[in-house]
Amino acid sequence: MVSTVCLVMLVAASTGAGDLVYVECDIRDTAATSWIEGMTILHTEADCFLALAGDLEPSGVSWTAIDEAPVDPDSYRILYRAMCGSAMPSLPGEVVLETERFILIRLASPDRGLVTVPGVGILRPLRPAEARMEPAPPEPTMVDTALVADIAAAVDGDSLQAFISHMQSYGTRYATSPEYDACADWADTWMSTHWIPCEQQYFDYGGLPICNVEAEIPGVEFPERIYIICAHLDSYCDEPSTAPGADDDGSGSATVMEAARVMAQYQFRNTVRFVLFTAEEFWMVGSEYYVQQAYEAGEDIRGAINLDMILWAPNDPDSVFIPYDAASEDLALAAGEAFAEYAPSIFPRIVYDPGAPSDHASFWKYGYDAIELAEGSADEIWGGYNPYYHEPEDLLLNYMPSFPYGTDVARAAVALLATLAEPLGPSSVEGGGAPIDVDIIVSPNPCTGGSLRVLVPEGLQPGAVLSVVDLAGRIVAETGSVGPGELVLDLGTLPGGVYSVVCPGAGAAPARFVLLD
């Protein structure tokens, strides 16, 4: 689509090195030009981009100088039109460029902090893109499609809803709030309880320590090759204390947790990471820090799958929005194949959209392949048609009529990740012991009446103890030493919810069950 452009200031007819310029073309068409090499790219859309000019003026394209050097990118912010609704809000600076999709605003002075418009949200800063790392040569793949199908089939809607319900129960997950910290601690504990090495990555933001959460299943044959599934754990509303964020982005974060739950039972040829980012709502602060660290360490990230809002699906049939940048088309097409195989009722809308905002954009900035999976309306800028977007009503209850849409998106995402990571077979749990296919079996499931039958498998280490843990990773019931055979657990004092029976250190796979009130 060709943007309609309106310049609202007079500009010079030529440019010098360091001038801010607006270039009207698909940046993919500039690869063979000499003038693009000296430019610093600040923002890219499908049919235009903003950049600091090099020594050569753009040629063969339509372009306009916006501001003369020296230019400080911190003096500018982007307002997406889809954020505004029908009425244009009062803006915190001078409008210097308008396109069909966005408005460029020049602030009165440079500002590295958050610039917020009431009723609209936080405006997007301009950020220089890094030089793309040389892509690793492709390697032959050996995908066991039967194992991928088993992993995808294990994705469970009740489990996703339980994760989302827990996340929204904090009331807010605003990135600098104690509630966010508590939720990050819970995610860290939950991952560790399920034998996935996990850590919180702390860094400073505005004088405050904030953190991402990262868990990893190391690759057996090629641990240096990394595939990531990610989402942002923080939430946002105009009133930060009331931001339940069930869809944005409890739904994506729940998918990351669910991916970890089902994939922990397998080993993979390549490394798999499960990452929950902080401060996405502050314009990808957590993911930019994470990817910058990976970039500077020279990590071989082969692909990232970002999930941001996958619950709102009021139409039948529904679609999923999959934006990609110039380097990530193959990954997007692979996602389309995963939907065709594992979620055929959902139409994948694969779109070249290098301006699509969310944590995948941080990977693009540092030259890594990445895509986003988002509910179909997100091509209007993250859920333009979702009435609960950034509202206190962003609650799981309001999305229940859309299920199994969210489950199907999660299933396709996990199938794609498993395909990329190349499963080799059942895993041994962290800490040694019996193989993961030594299972604890529980019944009935769902459980009613507070009584649960547990079949303890052969092969556990002597002195094994069974524990019942809740979604926060807390032990809520425990047995003495157990041996093989059947026993009955009395759960009459526990509230309804989702729990797991685990045998820490003994090598048995956790058994998840639902307890009904």
Salt bridges, closest charged atoms under 4 A:
ASP26 OD2 - ARG28 NH2 2.69
GLU45 OE2 - HIS43 NE2 2.75
GLU45 OE1 - ARG101 NH1 2.50
ASP67 OD2 - ARG106 NH1 3.13
ASP74 OD2 - ARG112 NH1 2.86
GLU94 OE1 - ARG106 NH2 2.92
GLU98 OE1 - ARG81 NH2 2.86
GLU139 OE1 - ARG225 NH2 3.57
ASP156 OD2 - ARG512 NH2 3.13
GLU214 OE2 - ARG273 NH1 3.72
GLU216 OE1 - ARG273 NE 2.83
GLU221 OE1 - ARG269 NE 2.84
ASP234 OD1 - HIS232 ND1 2.94
ASP248 OD1 - HIS232 NE2 3.00
ASP248 OD2 - HIS390 NE2 3.09
GLU258 OE2 - ARG261 NH2 2.73
GLU280 OE1 - HIS232 NE2 3.20
GLU281 OE2 - HIS232 NE2 3.80
GLU281 OE1 - HIS390 NE2 3.06
GLU288 OE1 - ARG127 NH1 2.96
GLU288 OE2 - LYS365 NZ 2.34
GLU299 OE1 - ARG273 NH1 2.92
ASP300 OD2 - ARG302 NE 2.83
ASP308 OD1 - HIS232 NE2 3.25
ASP353 OD1 - ARG101 NH1 2.74
ASP369 OD1 - ARG132 NH2 2.87
GLU372 OE1 - HIS360 NE2 3.94
ASP379 OD2 - ARG349 NH1 2.91
ASP408 OD1 - ARG411 NH1 3.28
GLU422 OE1 - ARG269 NH1 2.94
ASP470 OD2 - ARG474 NE 2.99
